[in-house]
């Protein structure tokens, strides 16, 4: 009998790397992270500069095309994106098939996957023009699809995109306006939304991006690949963490209960983890979390919220964890999700929509990475191997002998 485990390990050709902690799955020029130094660059530009000086469409252009746009190029790109913001009218009916209490991420997975059934002129991945149209469509339609998932859950009529608004303003309009009432978009809130989208735009080979690449490596169409990315993002260890952070802060309930929860997070016999803390790559403060914390204060100031108990709890949690031996030794720092939920809540975005916003922003990164992969001459179908740990070959037993 061949000992398969021995075979795999003794050939010397097999790397066993659960969670791919040290496996480079591709080469990429989109995003660079130095996790020890807490550095994040997109196409060579520091996230701090992009978040402070650009808007989301500029960053989308940068990720997709490799360079920051000139003013005329930016105008042209915005025109293309606004041209594609509507979704096919029949997709209204598609929403009707979901229960009203469906999680909006479930709706997003379904609707985005279904785009390939509606846009047959952008699913041939061998045609560069079709690939480009698919990229534009996805970036343009995600705010509409996400906002409609929310409107559907509220039983409110869908609001159509407004092409005179910026990307972030348009999303807020489709979320909060009604046919009876305009939504006056505050420039501070629109800027905060824009910044949040920039901070989530890409993050190299995380679980959802790797999922998009893996799905795309078989030649699947881009809409199907992005739907796969949305599914992967949904989990609480990934994009679902921002929703989990807010639930955790609500459960803690008061700053004087923080110590108990920190203790619980350190207990090896308790599966509880501090949500919004820790990162596979960052072993230092996540640079996005710093910008997010500053934005959180700006938003609360703008809205005149002087007393936000969840912010108080979050700040105390951060302080205690950063001074605690356990968190210092394991290099666990706040990640991008730690403060984003408080900002969303202040803007009026319901908790169930938090991960949808992440998906909306990350679509730019996913589709940029998908494009890069498809254009890579070395691209192969993704096909990891396994370390087999089941039974060795054995004799078949007929039913009456088992
Ligand atoms: N709270 C308490 N302990 C933690 C936490 C946490 N948030 N995160 C990690 N640890 C501990 C683990 O228990 C483990 O301890 P051990 O070495 O004694 O077994 C050690 O730190 C390493 O943890 P791993 O799970 O092996 O680290 P990994 O790199 O696989 O996980 C992850 C990273 C999933 C983000 C993890 O830190 C976590 O679950 N954090 C909470 C969820 C979260 O905030 N996710 C968002 C990530 S950012 C994003 O996706 C945008």
Boltz pocket constraint, residues with backbone or C-beta under 6 A from the ligand:
constraints:
  - pocket:
      binder: B
      contacts: [[A, 19], [A, 236], [A, 237], [A, 238], [A, 239], [A, 241], [A, 265], [A, 266], [A, 272], [A, 273], [A, 274], [A, 275], [A, 276], [A, 277], [A, 278], [A, 279], [A, 280], [A, 281], [A, 330], [A, 332], [A, 335], [A, 336], [A, 337]]
      max_distance: 6.0
